Amino acid sequence: MLKPAILKALNEQIRYEAESSQLYLSMAIWAESQGLEGTANFFYAHSDEERMHMLKFVKYINERGGKAIITALDKPQSEFNNLHEVCETLLSHEIKVTELINELVAICLDNRDYNTHNFLHWFVTEQLEEEALARTILDKLNLIGEDKGGLYLFDRDIEKITVTSSAQNTGE
């Protein structure tokens, strides 16, 4: 059975994961409206991924005898000045998610809930990868600058950009 403080924090994370999905969906829509099909597909896929993260929390809560709560969501940002702003928003958002996951880990340790702590380990590693991916994307955009040909190639290749977290190389 989940302790009330942990249940509350996990349900708050459900909301944040759902809002992440909505934000990335909004980014996909913006990119598609700008003719950036590859970028749109990248954000559509990430929107789906965030929804799957939300469902992991829902299922975990329910499996542990709690009740997952779905709440209203804040409207995501839908207008951006350019692709660089979209990707800066991506990075700052992923940094915020990392902070929230780390706070969840701290709550679990404070409450001696090692089962939930273990469950969160996957999310800790996932956030390392998500932040690294966002930084890689921004680095590539910074290399391109204002070059339209470079933007074309970036948009074509963004769906293939991957990173492997340093946590994956620890021999675990």
Buried (B, 14 or more C-beta within 10 A) or exposed (E): EBBEEBBBBBBBBBBBBBBBBBBBBBBBBBBBEBEBBBBBBBBBEBBBBBBEBBBBBBEBBEEBEBEBBEEEEEEBBEEBEEBBEBBBBBBEBBBEBBEBBBEBBEBBEEBEBEEBBEBBEEBBBBBBBBBBBBBBBBEBBEEBEEEEEBBBBBBEEBBEEEBEBEBEEEEE
